[in-house]
């Protein structure tokens, strides 16, 4: 047999293989070296780590995606030039972190990737009190098989008894080298203001914000929250950029839905949702890209957005999603999507 370059190879136990026929002159040249996206990077906040402008989320890992499939997805993402991975200690009870940690360890790429972790909702270490915050970070570090988290998102959806105590604990974690930068999830505008006031007293800054946000779902990131985040120079890493997969355009009728996300997908099957898909169909046709890439392109065209967090449960989804990084929507195309989303 021969390898991809036409070199004769001897298979142990079988004998010498016959020479392969010469490659046709028009045959494609195998792509070698780093992915084209390797040189595409954005800063996750002022002085933050440099990341590919599309973070791969691990919400499906350990739940609908097993270890083998997850590692294949991670490989495909890395081959495309991706380097930013997002997970949470509550995803599949920590199995998502185990899967990502094993992949990072076996591939030997810890210094090449940005690890972003959300803590605050694990049943063993709930909330952001000082003791549970330290225990949550230590447990995540162990599952991820690393000594540091590049971006630690503080999940405030269950409330924060004392933001000052939380930031004081986070300051110790930063000083100890266990955390590089802090992000926020579930924070109200007034909490971001309080955090910035505390940072003037020496506590660490919150530089990254995670909010569910996409062309269909804008209310979560509007009004005071958007104004405060912009005034503080925060960058947005929006979650749910495809509205649970609806904006990929595969599910357009209720009878098509056979997913664990059935309820969430069905909620998007409205006249407004169909209008948005129709507008994205037209734009995708013009640009020669799938709807998922148009949805990512729309997000990256929005102010403050640095890197949407996307979840994938199949290798083929990676190619669709990564194309969105190269999409540059015109003003007319953005206006078409805006009209459809009204």
N, C-alpha and C positions, 0 to 999 in steps of 0.2 A: 504494500500500500504506500501511499505518499502523503506527506503533510500538505498544508495549504500552499506551500511554495513549490510543490512538484518535486521535492527531494525524496529519493528512495529511502524507505525505512524498513528495517528488519524487525519482525515481530517475534519475540521470544517464544520458542516452542512451535512455531509455524514454519520458519525458514524465511529466506529472502523473498521479498515481494517483487512482483514484476514491475518494471518501470512504468510510471504513469505517463499518459500521452501529454505532449506539450500543451501548455495553456493556449487557448485561442487569443490572438492579438487584441480582440475586443473585450476579453474577460475583465471584470472589475478588479482593481488592485486592492488587496486586503488592507484595511485600515489598521495602522500600527501606531503605538505611542499613546499619549494621553488624549482623552476626549476633547472635543472642540470647546466644551464648556469650561475647561480647566482654567482658562484665562479670564472668565467672567466672574467677578466678585463684587460684593457690596459690603460695606461696614455695617455690622449690627449695632448701631448706636455709636456715639462719639467715642473713638478709641477702642471700639469693640472688635471682635474677631471678624476676619474677612470670610464671607460665606457666598456660596452660589445663590443667586436670587430666587431659588425655589427650594424650600426645605422639605425633606422627605419625612413624613410623619409615621409613627409606629403604632397608631391606634388600632390597626387591624392585626398587628403581629401578636401571636399567641391567642387570638380570638378566632377570626375567620381565616387567618393565614398561619400555617404551621412554620416550623423553623426552616425546613428546606426551601419552601417557597419564599419565605421572607429573605433568606440569604441570596436567593436568585434575584429578587427585586433590588436588594441593596447593591449587588454586583452590577446590575444594569444601570442603576443610578450613578454609581461611581464611575463606570465606564463612559458615561455621558459627560462627566466632569463635575458631577454633584459632590458636595462635601459637607452639607449641613443636615444633621439628623435631629429630629424632635421626638420626644417621648414624654411619658408621665409615670410617676411611681404607681398611679392607680390604674393604668392601662393593663387589663387582664391580670390584675393583682400583682404586677411586677414582672410578668412573663415577657412583656414587650422589652423591658430593659435587659433582661437575660439574653434575649435573642440578639438585640443590637450589640450588647457587650461581647457576646461570643463572636459575632461577625467582625467587630473591630479588632478583637484579640487575634483571631485566626488569620486575618488578612494583614495584620501588622501595620495598621493605618492610623493609630491613635493621633499622631502628630499632624496628620493630614485632614482630619475631620473636625467639624465643630459640633459638639454635643450640647444640645439644649434639652433641659429637663424641667418639667412642671411638678411641683410638690404641693401638698396641702390636703389631698383627698384620699390618701391611702388609709384603709381602716385601722392599720396598726399604729399609724402616726398622724392622726387627723389634725387639721388646723395648722396655724402658723405660730403657735406659742413657742418660746425659746427651746424647751426640751424636745418637743416633737419635731421642730424644724431641724435641729441638729441630728436627731435620730433618723429622720427621713432622708437627709442628705447622705449620711453615712451608709444607710441601707442602699440608696441608689448607686453610690460609688462602688459598693461591693457587687451589686448585680451587673453593673456596667463594666466591671473589671478595670477600673481606671482610678486615678488619684485626683481627678479634677473634673468639674463641670464647667463648660465654657459660658453657658447662659443658664442661670437658674431662674425659672419663672415662679413667682410667688402667687399661689392660687388663693384669692380672697373671696371666692364665691360663698364660702361658709362664714365669712366675717373675720375680722382681726381684732382680738381683744385689746391689744396695744400695739399700734404701728411702730412706736418708738422701740419697744422691746424686740419686735420682729426685726427691725432694721439694725438694731444693736447686735443681735445674734448673727444676722447676715454679714455685718461688718467683721465679726470674728471669723466667719467662714472664709471671707475674702482674704483677710490678713493671713489666715492659715494656709492659703493656697488651694483650698478645696473648691472655691468658686471664683470665676473670673469676672463675670458681669451679672447684673440683676435685671430681670424682666418682671412684668406685671400681667396678671390675668384676673379678670373679675373685679378690677378696681373701679371705684366710682371716681368722678372728677375731683371731688373734694379730698379723697384719699391720696390722689396723685399730687394735689397741691400741698397737703400736709407732708407727704414724703419729700417733696422738693424743699420745703422749709427745714425739715430735719437734716437734709443733706448739707444745708448751709452750716450746720453745727458739726459737721464731720462725718455724718453717716453716708453710706454709699448711695449713689444715684440709681434710680430706676431708668434704664436707657432704652428698653425694648418693651413693646406692648403687644399682647396677643388678644385679639377681639374677633369673634365670629363675624365675617364680613365678606360679601360678594355682591354681584350685580343685583341679585334678588333681595338680599338681606343687608340693608344699610342702616337701619335704625339703631343697631347696637353700637355703631361707631359714627355718631352724629352729635350735633349740638355742642354742649360743654365739654364732653369727653374729647372730641376732635380738637377743639380749640385749646384745651389744656395740654394735650399731647403735643400739638404743634408748637405751642409757646415754650414747652420744655425741651424741644429738640429731640423728642422720642421718635423711634422708627417703629413701624407697624409690621408684624408678622402675622397676617390674618389667617385664622383657621376657618375650616369649612369653605374653601374657595369655590368648590363645585356644588355647594348646597346638597351634601350627602350623595353626590354623583349625578344629580338631576341635570346640571348644566353640561355634562358630557354628551347629553342628547340621545342616550341609548334607550331610555325609558320615557315613552311619550303617551302611553295608554295604561290605564290601571291594570288591565289583564296581563300586561307584560311584566309587572313587578313580582319578582320571586326572590326577595332579598330580605336580609335581617333588618335592612333600613326601610322596609316597606311603608311603615307609617310616615316616616319623614319624607320619603319620595312622593307618596300620595298627596301629602300636604302641598307640594310644589306644583302638582298637576292642576293648575288653574288657568283661566284665560290669560292672565298676566304672564304666567310661566310659559305658556305656549307662544305668546307674542315674542318673548325674549329669545326662545329657542329659534323661532323663525328668523329673527334679525341676526342671530349668531350663525344660522345656516348660511345666510346670504354672504356674510362677511367671511366665514370660513371658506366658502366657495371661491370668493375673490382672491383670497390669500393662499389657498391650497393647503389649509391646515384644519385639523379637527376642532369641534366645538370646545373641547376642553382647553385647547391652546388659546382660543379666543377669550375664554373666561379668565385665564391666567394673564393674558395680555391686557385685558381691561383693568385688572387689579394693579398690575405694574404701572399702568398709566395714571393711577391715583396718587395724589400727594401723600407723602409719609410712608407709603408702602415700600418695604425693602425686600421681603421674601415671603410669599404665601406658604403656608404649611399644607402640603398635599399628602393624602393617604392613598396608597395603591395596594390592590390585592392581586395584581397580575403583572408580569414583566412587560407585556405589551402596553400597559398604561403609561409606563415611564416615558416611552418615546413620544406619546401624545402630549404628555404634560410638559416635558422639557422643551418642546417646540414653542410653548408659550413664552419662554424667555426671549426668543427672537422676534416675537410679534410686536410690531409697532403700528398701533391703530391710528388712523387719520382722524382729524376733527370730525369729518363727516361720519365716519364709522362710529365714533364715540357718541355722536349726536343720535344716530339711528338706534343704538342700544339704549340711550337715555329715553328716547320717545317710547320705545317698546316697554320699558320698565315702569312707566307712569301708571 
